[in-house]
Amino acid sequence: MAKDTDIRFLDIEYDFEEYPYRTPLKFGGVPTDNCTLFNVRLHVQTRDGKEAVGFGSMPLGNVWAFPPRFVPVDASLSAMKLLAIRAAEDTLSWTLCAHPLDLSAMLEPQFKRLAAIVSDDLELDTPIPDLCTLVTTSPIDAAIHDAFGKANGINSYNALGPEFVGDDLGSYLAPEFAGKYLDAYVSERPQPSIPLYHLVGALDPLTDADVSKRLEDGLPETLPEWIVADGLTHLKVKLNGDDLDWDVDRFLSVDRITAETQAQRGVTEWRYSADFNEQCQDVQYLLEFLAKTQEGDGQAFGRLAYIEQPTDRDLRAHPENRMHKAAEIKPVVIDEALTDHETLLLAREQGYSGVALKACKGQTESLLMGAAAIEYGMFLAVQDLTCPGASFLHSAGLAARVPGVTAIEGNGRQYCPAANEAWKDDFPSIFEITDGTVGTHVLTGPGLGH
């Protein structure tokens, strides 16, 4: 059904920004030390003639989205950049005037076709996977939603009901969602603040004894320094997944050091999440980790809120990795494997009890998966891809609007603070953390809120 608020594309501009990491960060056993941002500015016009420009930005996290075990790092980044360019330029060839959900539904299969063409043109040993395509094109999707809201003078999260959207969720997810709209799964206003999950990377120093040479750049360098400076109450611990003794010792060490620091601050409540980045060979490894952690000193096990996808992202290739036993102990969330409703259903079948939403998978995809997860009664988390600047604003807005999200990961301030510089003065509550929370109350403007 045509709406006056529907938008069409008029013009698009894009660019790439390069930033070095302050310190290396290990993804799935592979250290990375830089960030490439893909920025998109999309000029649109509503059916009744109003115009606006929407903005989207996201890191091209190739080491995570297209790991080196498939193609070399340089090759995957080159492929993502070429796909980004072709997807942006192809967007203007579409003349449909519609709501962002319909525009995204139209573009997604075309982006997958472009990914296949780029894979052939570059003669990649492994074709660009769907996750990588979502990450690469997510700034375009964000810009569509942002432009829609700005053109219509409304926050995009408040434009997801039947007065703006022509079709119900039965058209986007499955027949069981017929008669339902996204506005039923999104809060009318953002949470005023959300606890921040600080990342304790596998390469990060825990204490002064772990620091060979201090950076002396004005930012914290050890775990106690970060906790005190930012008032942290949530820590995400990166683990290796291939050395059980190391993983258990690392997790218990983090808890011991954190407990000492929190006692000095008079803080008694805090939480952890554990991220193995798919490196566990099987579920038994995770079960042994949980058992040994429970046996350890302190309260590390009790403070563990959830576990991110511990085993390989290819669920169909590894049906033996069923999470039912682990999920009875702690929530286990699907992350790298989640690319659409079909993979969400498969994950549920294999025992996953939670969902990790990520703005880097696209605004549309994240909202739809959030709605499905809420409908299925699953645990919800929002994580980032070391998202700095506008990309973290996008992620924070998502976390603040999806009911049930209790905290948000945000580690751009740790590893890529230079990319925050242009944004932090306008959004100090988002980028200057002092009480362990992200002040999302400011994300109420037109478009995506910023």
Buried (B, 14 or more C-beta within 10 A) or exposed (E): EEBEBBBBBBEBEBEEBEBEBBBBBBBBBBBBEEBBBBBBBBBBBBBEEBEBBBBBBBBBBBBBBBBBEBBEBEBBBBBBBBBBBBBBEBBEEBEEBBBBBBBBBEBBEBBBEBBEBBBEEBEBEBBBBBBBBBBBBBBBBBBBBBBBBBBBEBBBBBBBEEEBBBBBBEBBBBEEBEEBBBBBBBBEBBBEBBBBBBBBBBEBBBEEEEEEEEEEEEBBBBBBBBBBEBBBBBBBBBBBBEEBEEBBEBBBBBBBBBBEBBEEEEBEEBBBBBBBBBBBBBBEBBBBBBEBBEEBEBEBBEBBBBBBBBBBBEBEEBEEBBBEBBBEBBBBBBBBBBBBBEBBEBBBEBBBBBBBBBBBBBBBBBBBBBBBBBBEEBBBBBBBBBBBBBBBBBBBBBBBBBEBBBBBBBBBBBBBBBBBEEBBEEBEBBBEBEEBBBBBEBBBEBBBBB
